């Protein structure tokens, strides 16, 4: 009997996705619970497993966009797994001797690729055999493939393609678009790639935020001396006790919670003609990945210890890099913190994360001369930028929030320290 494999519902408001990678091929025997393919949506990537064992027959190709509920494969559960022959059982022993030779770095397309690496390979059109792996036993990492894709985009072809007038040579991995009117037939002027669902969603969200909210940004700066000194004194004991390092982000999350208590409107949102004020503090922390920006949410930040916050941040960052964030990890945030300083940004105006009313931008810590008690001193300073929806929050409230955050960071004793 053939069982249909359908695209499951993976989250509210998600109506479609892309079959980015088939982990099993048509004609393979699959066991119940084995991963069949990776579904990439505009928010997260989800691995879809087989419900029953049987012979797989795929219907759609990798890279094809599919709707929720659409049939993408069938599994014939009347088929049984192929029995191992005596020859197959003896084969590993017979091949054990050559395997004792030193292993060379693998550059073969037959090497096992992780789902994250395979997804990038498929999207960017990179040939795994042409990439040198830097992972364990020469395996390809996501960074290896992304670097190769970037070099491929900007490096000229080593072998000029022979062209026939009227018959342009197409690239096997990307559509090279010609600008014949400007170049008289010259090829390779630019490359067109289809945007991933995640990048399309990011683009749509940013444009929607600009079109639907009255975004205004207010700035201030804070002296990071006290936090740096406290981290330096507490780091060894904190790490030994909790198994995670004490970072800056937990201080800012705690400071933001204190600021939101002072200015509750920043912890709410406009919905039609109503304003909804939240009485809980689920803080989104923007995480940059190779595939785009995602904002996992730290739940009940006001009730968590510094160690709990650091663990949540570390776990979300790891899941984001590996493409394992779930839809529920990204939903329901009431306020967002974005740290452009990790990339070297000195100052920026962050864009709201709809439907939230505020986002705090952290920036690079730089030693700068400042006036302290009428004396010029060099201090580690950070610019803060609060973007807010001016429809719901007045300038006075926005400034009050930033000042509260600044005060808490400059004097961490005002925070509920628990280490």
LUMKEVEX-812589 format. One record per residue (C-alpha): chain; x, y, z. Coordinates in nm, 4 decimals, padded with zeros to 6 digits. Each point is the difference from the previous one (the first is absolute). Layout:
N
('A' (X Y Z))
...
This chain:
419
('A' (00.0000 00.0000 00.0000))
('A' (00.1360 00.3442 -00.0931))
('A' (-00.0010 00.2643 00.2717))
('A' (00.0039 00.3642 -00.1021))
('A' (00.2674 00.2268 00.1470))
('A' (-00.1560 00.3442 00.0380))
('A' (00.1435 00.3348 00.1031))
('A' (-00.1074 00.0409 00.3635))
('A' (-00.1167 00.3202 00.1664))
('A' (00.3155 00.1402 00.1609))
('A' (-00.1282 00.3220 00.1501))
('A' (-00.2645 00.2649 00.0052))
('A' (-00.0186 00.2165 -00.3144))
('A' (00.2398 -00.2267 -00.1938))
('A' (-00.1682 -00.1152 -00.3218))
('A' (00.2919 -00.1233 -00.2091))
('A' (00.3658 -00.0961 00.0027))
('A' (00.2815 -00.1389 -00.2095))
('A' (00.1232 -00.3593 -00.0063))
('A' (00.3613 00.1024 00.0388))
('A' (00.1621 -00.3435 00.0417))
('A' (-00.1092 -00.3601 -00.0515))
('A' (00.1919 -00.2107 00.2530))
('A' (-00.1377 -00.3186 -00.1581))
('A' (-00.0200 -00.0673 -00.3721))
('A' (-00.2820 -00.1422 -00.2037))
('A' (00.0257 -00.3797 00.0167))
('A' (00.1655 -00.0038 00.3442))
('A' (-00.1462 -00.2090 00.2794))
('A' (-00.0746 00.2203 00.3015))
('A' (-00.0748 -00.0886 00.3598))
('A' (-00.2621 00.1677 00.2143))
('A' (00.1465 00.3100 00.1620))
('A' (00.2758 00.0495 -00.2582))
('A' (00.0348 00.3521 -00.1406))
('A' (-00.1341 00.0208 -00.3545))
('A' (00.0561 00.3652 -00.0908))
('A' (00.0538 00.3481 00.1360))
('A' (-00.2823 00.2492 -00.0429))
('A' (00.1125 00.3621 00.0029))
('A' (-00.2646 00.2589 00.0717))
('A' (00.0160 00.3767 00.0301))
('A' (00.0732 -00.0374 00.3713))
('A' (00.1728 -00.3298 00.0799))
('A' (00.1301 -00.3212 -00.1534))
('A' (-00.1645 -00.3251 00.1083))
('A' (00.1083 -00.3587 -00.0570))
('A' (-00.2924 -00.2221 -00.1031))
('A' (00.0207 -00.3660 00.1011))
('A' (-00.1649 -00.3137 -00.1376))
('A' (-00.3063 -00.1166 00.1920))
('A' (00.0312 -00.3579 -00.1199))
('A' (00.2658 -00.2227 -00.1516))
('A' (-00.0068 -00.0856 -00.3677))
('A' (00.1277 00.0794 -00.3480))
('A' (00.0205 00.3730 -00.0716))
('A' (-00.1078 00.1615 -00.3259))
('A' (00.0515 00.3761 -00.0218))
('A' (-00.2377 00.2201 -00.1970))
('A' (00.1534 00.3481 00.0228))
('A' (00.3587 00.1079 -00.0583))
('A' (00.2385 00.1749 00.2334))
('A' (-00.0439 00.3769 -00.0065))
('A' (-00.3688 -00.0235 -00.0938))
('A' (-00.2503 00.2151 00.1884))
('A' (-00.2884 -00.1963 00.1513))
('A' (-00.3203 00.0812 00.1855))
('A' (-00.1016 -00.1259 00.3436))
('A' (-00.1850 -00.3292 -00.0516))
('A' (00.1536 -00.0658 -00.3423))
('A' (00.1123 -00.3585 -00.0732))
('A' (00.3750 -00.0094 -00.0647))
('A' (00.0684 -00.3755 00.0121))
('A' (-00.1501 -00.3408 00.0632))
('A' (00.1197 -00.2897 00.2149))
('A' (-00.0930 -00.3550 -00.0978))
('A' (-00.0263 -00.1751 00.3374))
('A' (-00.0588 -00.3375 -00.1638))
('A' (00.3695 -00.0136 -00.0852))
('A' (00.2471 -00.1301 00.2545))
('A' (00.3587 00.0972 00.0593))
('A' (00.2496 -00.1811 -00.2262))
('A' (00.1659 -00.2895 00.1794))
('A' (00.3749 00.0125 00.0516))
('A' (00.1806 -00.2672 -00.1993))
('A' (00.2900 -00.1964 00.1289))
('A' (00.2241 00.1781 -00.2503))
('A' (-00.1077 00.3388 00.1284))
('A' (00.0658 -00.1063 00.3578))
('A' (00.3529 -00.1075 -00.0876))
('A' (00.0788 00.3056 -00.2062))
('A' (00.0991 00.2307 00.2880))
('A' (00.2544 -00.2530 00.1249))
('A' (00.1485 -00.0374 -00.3457))
('A' (00.0361 00.3742 -00.0344))
('A' (00.1362 00.0607 00.3482))
('A' (00.3634 -00.0232 -00.1069))
('A' (-00.0002 00.2845 -00.2548))
('A' (-00.1893 00.2111 00.2514))
('A' (00.3059 -00.0103 00.2269))
('A' (00.1802 00.2356 -00.2362))
('A' (00.0086 00.3658 00.1087))
('A' (-00.3210 00.1676 -00.0997))
('A' (00.0193 00.2855 -00.2458))
('A' (-00.2212 00.3026 00.0236))
('A' (-00.3226 -00.0865 -00.1729))
('A' (-00.1101 00.2175 -00.2906))
('A' (-00.2425 -00.2480 -00.1464))
('A' (-00.3638 00.0692 -00.0540))
('A' (-00.0618 -00.3369 00.1676))
('A' (00.1082 00.1297 00.3390))
('A' (-00.2772 00.0328 00.2582))
('A' (-00.1248 00.3560 00.0125))
('A' (-00.1878 00.1344 00.2984))
('A' (-00.3491 00.1353 -00.0747))
('A' (00.1199 00.3574 00.0503))
('A' (00.2952 -00.0453 -00.2374))
('A' (-00.2093 -00.1810 -00.2608))
('A' (-00.2577 00.2790 00.0093))
('A' (00.2642 00.2625 -00.0750))
('A' (00.1508 -00.2193 -00.2741))
('A' (-00.3359 -00.0268 -00.1715))
('A' (-00.0875 00.3688 00.0329))
('A' (00.3352 00.1394 -00.1063))
('A' (00.0698 -00.2564 -00.2707))
('A' (00.3394 -00.0965 00.1411))
('A' (00.1681 -00.3238 -00.1087))
('A' (00.1114 -00.1717 00.3253))
('A' (00.2779 -00.1783 -00.1873))
('A' (00.1677 00.3339 -00.0725))
('A' (00.0042 00.1139 00.3632))
('A' (00.2687 -00.0869 00.2537))
('A' (-00.1597 -00.1022 00.3290))
('A' (00.1393 00.1363 00.3255))
('A' (-00.2182 -00.2055 00.2338))
('A' (00.0810 -00.3279 00.1717))
('A' (00.1464 -00.2582 -00.2407))
('A' (-00.0185 00.2590 -00.2773))
('A' (-00.3761 00.0389 00.0136))
('A' (-00.1586 00.3105 -00.1459))
('A' (-00.1295 00.2607 00.2407))
('A' (-00.2616 00.2628 -00.0769))
('A' (00.2756 00.2621 00.0105))
('A' (00.2021 -00.1903 -00.2638))
('A' (-00.2946 -00.0048 -00.2417))
('A' (-00.0994 00.3625 00.0615))
('A' (00.3573 00.1146 -00.0596))
('A' (00.0127 -00.2003 -00.3221))
('A' (-00.3338 00.1486 -00.1108))
('A' (00.1218 00.3529 00.0676))
('A' (00.3261 -00.0581 -00.1873))
('A' (-00.1958 -00.1543 -00.2839))
('A' (-00.2234 00.3067 -00.0255))
('A' (00.2877 00.2455 -00.0334))
('A' (00.2750 -00.2019 -00.1647))
('A' (00.0143 00.0083 -00.3822))
('A' (-00.0180 -00.3245 -00.1925))
('A' (00.3439 -00.1564 -00.0431))
('A' (-00.1026 -00.1337 -00.3396))
('A' (-00.1767 00.2510 -00.2226))
('A' (-00.3172 -00.1484 -00.1426))
('A' (-00.0266 -00.0263 -00.3740))
('A' (-00.3141 00.1727 -00.1122))
('A' (-00.1963 -00.0167 -00.3194))
('A' (-00.1914 00.3122 -00.1017))
('A' (-00.3586 -00.0391 00.1130))
('A' (00.0792 -00.3081 00.2126))
('A' (00.1361 00.1078 00.3406))
('A' (00.1647 -00.2604 00.2184))
('A' (-00.1981 -00.0581 00.3212))
('A' (00.1676 -00.0616 00.3344))
('A' (-00.0825 -00.3426 00.1496))
('A' (-00.0473 00.1476 00.3479))
('A' (-00.1398 00.3488 -00.0463))
('A' (-00.1756 00.1949 -00.2688))
('A' (00.2510 00.2434 -00.1510))
('A' (-00.1899 00.2933 -00.1411))
('A' (00.1357 00.1976 -00.2925))
('A' (-00.0170 00.3718 -00.0600))
('A' (00.0351 -00.0049 -00.3759))
('A' (-00.1313 00.3510 -00.0505))
('A' (00.2815 00.1464 00.2111))
('A' (00.2816 -00.2408 -00.0731))
('A' (-00.0582 -00.1090 -00.3576))
('A' (-00.0453 -00.3659 00.0934))
('A' (00.2468 -00.0263 00.2901))
('A' (-00.1027 -00.2596 00.2594))
('A' (00.0493 -00.0287 00.3750))
('A' (-00.1064 00.3543 00.0883))
('A' (-00.2078 -00.1142 00.2979))
('A' (-00.1518 -00.3138 00.1513))
('A' (-00.3640 -00.0568 00.0864))
('A' (-00.0881 -00.2265 00.2918))
('A' (-00.3369 -00.0832 00.1508))
('A' (-00.0323 00.1393 00.3517))
('A' (-00.0514 -00.2583 00.2721))
('A' (-00.3344 -00.0008 00.1828))
('A' (00.1725 00.1314 00.3130))
('A' (00.1581 00.2921 -00.1856))
('A' (-00.3316 00.0777 -00.1720))
('A' (-00.1756 00.0017 00.3367))
('A' (00.2635 00.2294 00.1506))
('A' (-00.0385 00.2397 -00.2926))
('A' (-00.3785 00.0020 00.0285))
('A' (00.0092 00.0546 00.3770))
('A' (00.2395 00.2935 -00.0259))
('A' (-00.2045 00.1711 -00.2685))
('A' (-00.3211 -00.0603 00.1952))
('A' (00.1560 00.1530 00.3120))
('A' (00.0995 00.3111 -00.1936))
('A' (-00.3442 00.0338 -00.1566))
('A' (-00.2201 -00.0686 00.3027))
('A' (00.1819 00.1606 00.2956))
('A' (00.1160 00.3539 00.0718))
('A' (00.3577 -00.0985 00.0805))
('A' (00.2191 00.2468 00.1870))
('A' (00.3406 -00.0629 00.1587))
('A' (00.1511 00.1599 00.3087))
('A' (00.3660 -00.0407 00.0996))
('A' (00.2128 00.0015 00.3104))
('A' (00.3274 -00.1485 00.1153))
('A' (00.1036 -00.2039 00.3003))
('A' (00.3268 -00.0542 00.1816))
('A' (00.0769 -00.3728 00.0057))
('A' (00.2742 00.0241 00.2644))
('A' (-00.2059 -00.1368 00.2895))
('A' (-00.1403 -00.2955 -00.1959))
('A' (00.3436 -00.0884 -00.1363))
('A' (00.1502 00.0106 00.3484))
('A' (-00.2823 -00.2090 00.1457))
('A' (00.0322 -00.2597 -00.2758))
('A' (00.3748 -00.0155 00.0501))
('A' (-00.0368 -00.0634 00.3751))
('A' (-00.2859 -00.2484 -00.0293))
('A' (00.0813 -00.1861 -00.3218))
('A' (00.2022 -00.2888 00.1427))
('A' (-00.2395 -00.0801 00.2843))
('A' (-00.3073 00.0531 -00.2214))
('A' (00.1306 -00.2302 -00.2757))
('A' (00.1062 -00.2702 00.2445))
('A' (-00.3354 00.0103 00.1802))
('A' (-00.2316 00.0214 -00.3010))
('A' (00.1922 -00.1548 -00.2894))
('A' (-00.0519 00.3077 -00.2152))
('A' (00.1826 00.3320 -00.0327))
('A' (-00.1393 00.3279 00.1264))
('A' (-00.0538 00.2256 -00.3002))
('A' (-00.1254 00.3523 -00.0586))
('A' (-00.3381 -00.1005 -00.1398))
('A' (-00.1391 -00.1255 00.3319))
('A' (00.0742 00.3403 00.1564))
('A' (-00.1830 00.1765 -00.2811))
('A' (-00.2984 -00.2354 00.0173))
('A' (-00.0310 00.0702 00.3716))
('A' (00.0424 00.3737 -00.0603))
('A' (-00.2639 -00.0050 -00.2762))
('A' (-00.2472 -00.1721 00.2336))
('A' (00.0560 00.2772 00.2548))
('A' (-00.0501 00.2579 -00.2753))
('A' (-00.3234 -00.1639 -00.1164))
('A' (-00.1341 00.0136 00.3549))
('A' (00.0587 00.3754 -00.0059))
('A' (-00.1528 00.0412 -00.3495))
('A' (-00.2642 -00.2771 -00.0358))
('A' (-00.1191 00.1234 -00.3404))
('A' (00.3267 -00.1172 -00.1553))
('A' (-00.0966 -00.3518 00.1058))
('A' (-00.3208 00.0093 -00.2012))
('A' (-00.1332 00.0274 -00.3544))
('A' (-00.2665 00.1696 -00.2063))
('A' (-00.2701 -00.2311 -00.1333))
('A' (-00.2597 00.1678 -00.2217))
('A' (-00.1418 00.2801 00.2155))
('A' (00.1121 -00.1537 00.3299))
('A' (00.3251 00.0032 00.1926))
('A' (00.1003 -00.3247 00.1709))
('A' (00.2322 00.0333 00.2979))
('A' (00.1805 -00.3203 00.0953))
('A' (00.0598 -00.0835 00.3644))
('A' (00.2742 -00.2524 -00.0733))
('A' (00.3499 00.0469 -00.1381))
('A' (00.0861 -00.2260 -00.2945))
('A' (00.3069 00.1642 -00.1483))
('A' (00.1105 -00.0759 -00.3551))
('A' (00.3747 -00.0151 -00.0576))
('A' (00.0983 00.0514 -00.3633))
('A' (00.2478 -00.2634 -00.1210))
('A' (00.1842 00.0381 -00.3297))
('A' (00.0596 -00.3176 -00.2004))
('A' (00.1447 -00.0681 -00.3427))
('A' (-00.3553 -00.0355 -00.1280))
('A' (-00.1432 00.3160 00.1523))
('A' (-00.1132 00.1618 00.3225))
('A' (-00.2246 -00.1923 00.2384))
('A' (-00.1423 00.1129 00.3344))
('A' (-00.0474 -00.2819 00.2536))
('A' (-00.1878 00.1001 00.3139))
('A' (00.1231 -00.0291 00.3587))
('A' (-00.3148 -00.0755 00.1988))
('A' (-00.0802 00.1630 00.3349))
('A' (00.3316 00.1836 00.0092))
('A' (-00.0974 00.1775 00.3201))
('A' (-00.0228 -00.3305 00.1875))
('A' (00.3265 -00.1540 -00.1236))
('A' (00.3443 00.0175 00.1544))
('A' (00.3041 00.1279 -00.1851))
('A' (00.1116 -00.3610 -00.0485))
('A' (-00.3395 -00.0992 -00.1439))
('A' (00.0108 00.2929 -00.2409))
('A' (00.3511 -00.0845 -00.1181))
('A' (-00.0993 -00.3636 -00.0543))
('A' (-00.3058 00.1009 -00.2021))
('A' (00.2069 00.2367 -00.2141))
('A' (00.2719 -00.2609 -00.0618))
('A' (-00.2533 -00.2726 -00.0850))
('A' (-00.1914 00.2240 -00.2405))
('A' (00.3210 00.1126 -00.1711))
('A' (00.1075 -00.3620 -00.0518))
('A' (-00.3417 -00.1023 -00.1300))
('A' (-00.0079 00.3000 -00.2340))
('A' (00.3393 -00.0859 -00.1511))
('A' (-00.1064 -00.3622 -00.0496))
('A' (-00.3406 00.0931 -00.1445))
('A' (-00.1846 -00.1789 00.2826))
('A' (-00.2135 00.2830 00.1365))
('A' (-00.3665 -00.0876 00.0339))
('A' (-00.2868 00.2305 -00.0869))
('A' (-00.0953 00.0375 00.3660))
('A' (00.3526 00.1256 00.0752))
('A' (-00.0675 00.3085 -00.2132))
('A' (-00.3554 00.0920 00.0943))
('A' (-00.1477 00.2225 00.2671))
('A' (00.2829 00.2418 00.0795))
('A' (-00.1022 00.3296 00.1634))
('A' (00.3238 00.1955 -00.0569))
('A' (00.3236 -00.0611 -00.1926))
('A' (00.3702 00.0588 00.0611))
('A' (00.2401 00.0095 -00.2957))
('A' (00.3772 00.0035 00.0464))
('A' (00.1708 00.1409 -00.3075))
('A' (00.3134 00.0531 00.2052))
('A' (00.1094 -00.3606 -00.0514))
('A' (00.0501 00.0891 -00.3669))
('A' (00.1749 00.3301 00.0763))
('A' (-00.2954 00.2357 -00.0409))
('A' (00.0598 00.3266 00.1866))
('A' (-00.3487 00.1460 -00.0496))
('A' (-00.3194 -00.1010 -00.1779))
('A' (-00.3761 00.0513 -00.0046))
('A' (-00.1616 -00.3424 00.0499))
('A' (-00.3348 -00.0743 -00.1661))
('A' (-00.2946 -00.1219 00.2064))
('A' (-00.0860 -00.3675 00.0116))
('A' (-00.3785 00.0115 -00.0690))
('A' (-00.2340 00.0099 00.1824))
('A' (00.2283 00.1128 00.2834))
('A' (00.0276 00.3666 00.0924))
('A' (00.3693 00.0180 00.0875))
('A' (00.3464 -00.1365 -00.0761))
('A' (00.3273 00.0828 00.1732))
('A' (00.3196 00.0079 -00.2036))
('A' (00.3301 -00.0789 00.1745))
('A' (00.3252 00.0983 -00.1666))
('A' (00.3753 -00.0384 00.0074))
('A' (00.1793 00.0832 00.3247))
('A' (00.2703 00.2562 -00.0739))
('A' (00.2427 00.1862 00.2232))
('A' (-00.0881 00.3676 -00.0307))
('A' (00.0906 00.3166 00.1911))
('A' (-00.2865 00.1101 00.2241))
('A' (-00.0378 00.2676 00.2672))
('A' (-00.0137 -00.1495 00.3515))
('A' (-00.0178 00.2479 00.2890))
('A' (00.1425 00.2723 -00.2245))
('A' (00.2898 -00.2274 -00.0949))
('A' (00.0559 -00.1610 -00.3397))
('A' (00.0285 -00.3774 00.0370))
('A' (00.0137 -00.2903 -00.2438))
('A' (-00.2951 -00.2309 00.0564))
('A' (-00.1477 -00.3008 -00.1861))
('A' (-00.3147 00.1521 -00.1477))
('A' (-00.2928 -00.1491 -00.1890))
('A' (-00.2639 00.1862 -00.1997))
('A' (-00.3598 -00.1096 00.0639))
('A' (-00.2780 00.0505 -00.2541))
('A' (-00.3671 -00.0482 00.0775))
('A' (-00.2341 -00.0134 -00.2988))
('A' (-00.3642 00.0244 00.1010))
('A' (-00.3479 00.0359 -00.1447))
('A' (-00.0814 00.3672 00.0499))
('A' (-00.3701 -00.0766 -00.0374))
('A' (00.0029 -00.1678 00.3413))
('A' (00.3047 00.1443 00.1765))
('A' (00.0845 00.3672 00.0505))
('A' (00.3541 00.1315 -00.0210))
('A' (00.0097 00.0674 00.3745))
('A' (-00.0826 -00.3655 00.0735))
('A' (00.2580 -00.1253 -00.2467))
('A' (00.2730 00.2117 00.1559))
('A' (-00.1044 -00.1143 00.3494))
('A' (00.0401 -00.3621 -00.1104))
('A' (00.3479 00.0517 -00.1438))
('A' (00.1112 00.1909 00.3098))
('A' (-00.1209 -00.2863 00.2214))
('A' (00.1912 -00.2551 -00.2080))
('A' (00.3083 00.2232 00.0093))
('A' (-00.0206 00.0402 00.3796))
('A' (-00.0350 -00.3745 00.0576))
('A' (00.2961 -00.0827 -00.2241))
('A' (00.2221 00.2688 00.1457))
('A' (-00.0919 -00.1081 00.3538))
('A' (-00.0736 -00.3771 -00.0114))
('A' (-00.0849 00.0019 00.3719))
('A' (-00.3374 00.1406 -00.1059))
('A' (-00.0696 -00.3332 -00.1690))
('A' (-00.1123 -00.3167 00.1834))
('A' (00.3489 -00.1586 00.0024))
('A' (-00.0035 -00.3676 00.0959))
('A' (00.3601 -00.1105 -00.0426))
